Amino acid sequence: MVKDNKKILQFFSALSDETRLKILMELVNGPKNVNEIYKSVGKNITLSAISHQLKLLSYADIIEYVKKGRERKYSLSGDFCWCILRDAAKHFQNKKLKRLIK
């Protein structure tokens, strides 16, 4: 049970960062590579920082990736994460997020 609690804490901690939330909002629309995510999210953040955030989200089992050659395509890891983002959007009435996940 303690391991489960740590995993849950890690999950919600990963969601608490604005950059990571922006990344997740991008991934709601489907798999993307780091450069595609950077074009949408990288206004005030470096490409290397985006990669770091993707690694943290991956460690928290929120996203996964498929590697093809040197490229990685990142996506949400199952419906669970999508449902949490959708429900949070409904709860807080975030119009941009609601539009992305209809």
FIKOLZA-1660 file (N, C-alpha, C; in steps of 0.1 Angstrom, whole numbers, plus 5000, padded with zeros to 4 digits):
% residues 102
   i   px   py   pz ch aa at
   1 5008 4988 5000  A  M  N
   1 5000 5000 5000  A  M CA
   1 5009 5013 5000  A  M  C
   2 5020 5012 5007  A  V  N
   2 5028 5024 5008  A  V CA
   2 5034 5028 4994  A  V  C
   3 5038 5017 4986  A  K  N
   3 5042 5020 4972  A  K CA
   3 5031 5027 4964  A  K  C
   4 5019 5022 4966  A  D  N
   4 5008 5028 4958  A  D CA
   4 5006 5042 4962  A  D  C
   5 5007 5046 4975  A  N  N
   5 5006 5060 4979  A  N CA
   5 5017 5068 4973  A  N  C
   6 5029 5063 4973  A  K  N
   6 5040 5071 4967  A  K CA
   6 5037 5073 4952  A  K  C
   7 5032 5063 4945  A  K  N
   7 5029 5064 4931  A  K CA
   7 5018 5075 4928  A  K  C
   8 5008 5075 4937  A  I  N
   8 4997 5085 4936  A  I CA
   8 5002 5099 4939  A  I  C
   9 5011 5100 4949  A  L  N
   9 5017 5113 4952  A  L CA
   9 5025 5118 4940  A  L  C
  10 5033 5109 4934  A  Q  N
  10 5041 5112 4923  A  Q CA
  10 5033 5117 4911  A  Q  C
  11 5021 5110 4909  A  F  N
  11 5012 5113 4898  A  F CA
  11 5007 5128 4900  A  F  C
  12 5001 5131 4911  A  F  N
  12 4996 5144 4913  A  F CA
  12 5006 5155 4914  A  F  C
  13 5018 5152 4919  A  S  N
  13 5029 5161 4919  A  S CA
  13 5033 5165 4904  A  S  C
  14 5033 5155 4896  A  A  N
  14 5037 5157 4882  A  A CA
  14 5026 5166 4875  A  A  C
  15 5014 5165 4879  A  L  N
  15 5003 5173 4873  A  L CA
  15 5004 5188 4878  A  L  C
  16 5011 5190 4889  A  S  N
  16 5010 5204 4895  A  S CA
  16 5019 5214 4889  A  S  C
  17 5026 5211 4878  A  D  N
  17 5035 5220 4871  A  D CA
  17 5028 5225 4859  A  D  C
  18 5028 5239 4857  A  E  N
  18 5022 5245 4845  A  E CA
  18 5027 5240 4832  A  E  C
  19 5040 5238 4830  A  T  N
  19 5046 5234 4818  A  T CA
  19 5042 5219 4815  A  T  C
  20 5042 5211 4825  A  R  N
  20 5038 5197 4823  A  R CA
  20 5023 5196 4820  A  R  C
  21 5015 5205 4825  A  L  N
  21 5001 5205 4822  A  L CA
  21 4999 5209 4808  A  L  C
  22 5006 5219 4803  A  K  N
  22 5006 5224 4789  A  K CA
  22 5009 5212 4780  A  K  C
  23 5020 5205 4783  A  I  N
  23 5024 5193 4775  A  I CA
  23 5013 5183 4774  A  I  C
  24 5007 5180 4786  A  L  N
  24 4996 5170 4786  A  L CA
  24 4984 5175 4777  A  L  C
  25 4981 5188 4778  A  M  N
  25 4970 5193 4770  A  M CA
  25 4973 5192 4755  A  M  C
  26 4986 5193 4751  A  E  N
  26 4990 5190 4737  A  E CA
  26 4988 5176 4734  A  E  C
  27 4991 5167 4743  A  L  N
  27 4990 5152 4740  A  L CA
  27 4976 5147 4740  A  L  C
  28 4967 5155 4745  A  V  N
  28 4953 5151 4744  A  V CA
  28 4949 5149 4729  A  V  C
  29 4955 5157 4720  A  N  N
  29 4951 5156 4706  A  N CA
  29 4958 5145 4699  A  N  C
  30 4966 5137 4705  A  G  N
  30 4973 5126 4699  A  G CA
  30 4988 5127 4701  A  G  C
  31 4995 5116 4697  A  P  N
  31 5010 5115 4699  A  P CA
  31 5017 5126 4692  A  P  C
  32 5028 5131 4698  A  K  N
  32 5036 5141 4692  A  K CA
  32 5051 5139 4696  A  K  C
  33 5060 5143 4688  A  N  N
  33 5074 5142 4692  A  N CA
  33 5078 5155 4699  A  N  C
  34 5090 5155 4705  A  V  N
  34 5094 5166 4713  A  V CA
  34 5094 5180 4706  A  V  C
  35 5098 5179 4693  A  N  N
  35 5098 5192 4685  A  N CA
  35 5084 5197 4683  A  N  C
  36 5074 5189 4681  A  E  N
  36 5060 5193 4679  A  E CA
  36 5055 5199 4692  A  E  C
  37 5058 5193 4703  A  I  N
  37 5054 5198 4716  A  I CA
  37 5061 5211 4719  A  I  C
  38 5074 5212 4716  A  Y  N
  38 5081 5225 4718  A  Y CA
  38 5075 5236 4710  A  Y  C
  39 5071 5234 4698  A  K  N
  39 5065 5244 4689  A  K CA
  39 5052 5250 4696  A  K  C
  40 5045 5242 4703  A  S  N
  40 5032 5246 4710  A  S CA
  40 5034 5252 4723  A  S  C
  41 5044 5246 4731  A  V  N
  41 5046 5249 4745  A  V CA
  41 5058 5258 4748  A  V  C
  42 5068 5258 4739  A  G  N
  42 5081 5263 4742  A  G CA
  42 5083 5278 4741  A  G  C
  43 5073 5286 4744  A  K  N
  43 5074 5300 4744  A  K CA
  43 5085 5305 4753  A  K  C
  44 5085 5301 4766  A  N  N
  44 5094 5305 4776  A  N CA
  44 5102 5294 4782  A  N  C
  45 5104 5284 4774  A  I  N
  45 5111 5272 4779  A  I CA
  45 5120 5266 4768  A  I  C
  46 5131 5260 4771  A  T  N
  46 5140 5255 4761  A  T CA
  46 5136 5241 4757  A  T  C
  47 5141 5237 4746  A  L  N
  47 5138 5223 4741  A  L CA
  47 5143 5213 4751  A  L  C
  48 5154 5215 4757  A  S  N
  48 5160 5206 4767  A  S CA
  48 5151 5205 4779  A  S  C
  49 5145 5216 4783  A  A  N
  49 5136 5216 4795  A  A CA
  49 5123 5209 4792  A  A  C
  50 5119 5210 4779  A  I  N
  50 5107 5202 4775  A  I CA
  50 5110 5187 4776  A  I  C
  51 5122 5183 4771  A  S  N
  51 5126 5169 4772  A  S CA
  51 5126 5164 4787  A  S  C
  52 5132 5173 4795  A  H  N
  52 5132 5169 4810  A  H CA
  52 5118 5167 4815  A  H  C
  53 5109 5176 4812  A  Q  N
  53 5095 5175 4817  A  Q CA
  53 5089 5162 4811  A  Q  C
  54 5092 5159 4799  A  L  N
  54 5086 5146 4793  A  L CA
  54 5092 5134 4801  A  L  C
  55 5104 5135 4805  A  K  N
  55 5110 5124 4812  A  K CA
  55 5103 5122 4826  A  K  C
  56 5100 5134 4833  A  L  N
  56 5093 5133 4845  A  L CA
  56 5079 5127 4844  A  L  C
  57 5072 5132 4833  A  L  N
  57 5059 5126 4831  A  L CA
  57 5059 5111 4828  A  L  C
  58 5069 5107 4821  A  S  N
  58 5071 5093 4818  A  S CA
  58 5074 5085 4830  A  S  C
  59 5082 5090 4839  A  Y  N
  59 5085 5083 4852  A  Y CA
  59 5073 5082 4860  A  Y  C
  60 5064 5091 4859  A  A  N
  60 5051 5091 4867  A  A CA
  60 5041 5083 4860  A  A  C
  61 5044 5076 4849  A  D  N
  61 5035 5068 4842  A  D CA
  61 5022 5076 4837  A  D  C
  62 5024 5089 4834  A  I  N
  62 5013 5097 4829  A  I CA
  62 5014 5097 4813  A  I  C
  63 5026 5096 4808  A  I  N
  63 5028 5095 4794  A  I CA
  63 5036 5083 4790  A  I  C
  64 5036 5079 4778  A  E  N
  64 5045 5068 4773  A  E CA
  64 5050 5073 4759  A  E  C
  65 5059 5065 4754  A  Y  N
  65 5064 5068 4741  A  Y CA
  65 5067 5056 4733  A  Y  C
  66 5067 5058 4720  A  V  N
  66 5071 5048 4710  A  V CA
  66 5083 5053 4703  A  V  C
  67 5093 5045 4703  A  K  N
  67 5106 5050 4697  A  K CA
  67 5107 5044 4683  A  K  C
  68 5109 5053 4673  A  K  N
  68 5111 5049 4659  A  K CA
  68 5124 5055 4654  A  K  C
  69 5134 5047 4654  A  G  N
  69 5148 5052 4650  A  G CA
  69 5152 5061 4662  A  G  C
  70 5155 5074 4659  A  R  N
  70 5159 5083 4669  A  R CA
  70 5148 5092 4675  A  R  C
  71 5136 5090 4669  A  E  N
  71 5125 5098 4673  A  E CA
  71 5116 5091 4683  A  E  C
  72 5111 5098 4692  A  R  N
  72 5101 5093 4702  A  R CA
  72 5088 5100 4700  A  R  C
  73 5077 5093 4699  A  K  N
  73 5064 5099 4698  A  K CA
  73 5057 5097 4712  A  K  C
  74 5054 5108 4719  A  Y  N
  74 5048 5107 4732  A  Y CA
  74 5033 5108 4731  A  Y  C
  75 5027 5101 4740  A  S  N
  75 5012 5101 4741  A  S CA
  75 5008 5098 4756  A  S  C
  76 4996 5102 4759  A  L  N
  76 4990 5099 4772  A  L CA
  76 4990 5084 4774  A  L  C
  77 4993 5079 4786  A  S  N
  77 4993 5065 4789  A  S CA
  77 4979 5060 4792  A  S  C
  78 4971 5058 4782  A  G  N
  78 4958 5053 4784  A  G CA
  78 4947 5063 4787  A  G  C
  79 4935 5058 4788  A  D  N
  79 4923 5067 4790  A  D CA
  79 4923 5073 4804  A  D  C
  80 4930 5067 4814  A  F  N
  80 4930 5072 4827  A  F CA
  80 4934 5087 4828  A  F  C
  81 4945 5090 4822  A  C  N
  81 4950 5104 4822  A  C CA
  81 4941 5113 4815  A  C  C
  82 4936 5109 4803  A  W  N
  82 4927 5117 4795  A  W CA
  82 4914 5120 4804  A  W  C
  83 4909 5110 4811  A  C  N
  83 4897 5112 4819  A  C CA
  83 4899 5122 4830  A  C  C
  84 4911 5121 4836  A  I  N
  84 4914 5131 4847  A  I CA
  84 4915 5145 4841  A  I  C
  85 4921 5147 4830  A  L  N
  85 4922 5160 4824  A  L CA
  85 4908 5165 4820  A  L  C
  86 4900 5156 4814  A  R  N
  86 4886 5160 4810  A  R CA
  86 4878 5164 4822  A  R  C
  87 4879 5156 4833  A  D  N
  87 4871 5159 4845  A  D CA
  87 4876 5172 4852  A  D  C
  88 4889 5174 4852  A  A  N
  88 4894 5186 4858  A  A CA
  88 4889 5198 4850  A  A  C
  89 4889 5197 4836  A  A  N
  89 4884 5208 4828  A  A CA
  89 4869 5211 4831  A  A  C
  90 4861 5200 4832  A  K  N
  90 4847 5202 4836  A  K CA
  90 4845 5209 4849  A  K  C
  91 4853 5204 4859  A  H  N
  91 4852 5210 4872  A  H CA
  91 4856 5224 4873  A  H  C
  92 4867 5228 4866  A  F  N
  92 4872 5242 4867  A  F CA
  92 4868 5250 4856  A  F  C
  93 4861 5245 4846  A  Q  N
  93 4856 5252 4834  A  Q CA
  93 4867 5259 4826  A  Q  C
  94 4878 5252 4824  A  N  N
  94 4889 5257 4816  A  N CA
  94 4885 5256 4802  A  N  C
  95 4881 5267 4795  A  K  N
  95 4875 5266 4782  A  K CA
  95 4885 5261 4772  A  K  C
  96 4898 5264 4773  A  K  N
  96 4908 5259 4763  A  K CA
  96 4909 5244 4764  A  K  C
  97 4910 5239 4776  A  L  N
  97 4912 5225 4778  A  L CA
  97 4899 5218 4774  A  L  C
  98 4887 5223 4778  A  K  N
  98 4875 5217 4774  A  K CA
  98 4874 5216 4759  A  K  C
  99 4878 5226 4752  A  R  N
  99 4877 5226 4737  A  R CA
  99 4886 5215 4731  A  R  C
 100 4898 5213 4738  A  L  N
 100 4907 5203 4733  A  L CA
 100 4903 5189 4735  A  L  C
 101 4894 5186 4745  A  I  N
 101 4891 5173 4749  A  I CA
 101 4877 5169 4747  A  I  C
 102 4869 5176 4739  A  K  N
 102 4855 5173 4737  A  K CA
 102 4854 5160 4729  A  K  C
% end
